Amino acid sequence: MTAPNELRLLPWSGPEGKPCYLNADDRGGYISRLADNIEAVQLGTAAELLEHASDTIDNRDQGPEDLRRLARELTGALRDVLRVATSRGHLLAVSDSHRP
C-alpha cells in the first residue's frame, strides 16, 4: 500500500469539491499523463489571464463589473495554480525521500 505522502493531488476535485488523489507509484499511467496535461493547461491559462489582468488594470475605462469578473477569473486561476504547486511540491518531497 502507498503511504499518504506518496499520493498525488490531482488537478481536479471530486464530489462536493473534495480533493482527488492518485497512487504516485504509476507516474507514466493514463491518469498521471492526463493530470500532467491538465496542469499544463491550467498554468498556461493562468499566464494568459495574468497578462489580461495587467492590461485590464492599466485601462482606466474598465467598469466595476469588468473588475469583478477579472477578480473571479484570477481567483479560479490562483486556486488551480496553488493546487498544481501543492501537488508538485508533494511529488518533489516524495522523490527526495527515495534518494539514497
Secondary structure, DSSP 8 states (H G I E B T S, - for coil): ---GGGEEEEEEE-GGG-EEEEETT-TTSHHHHHHHHHHHHHHHHHHHHHHHHHHHHH-TT--HHHHHHHHHHHHHHHHHHHHHHHHHHHHHHHHHHT--
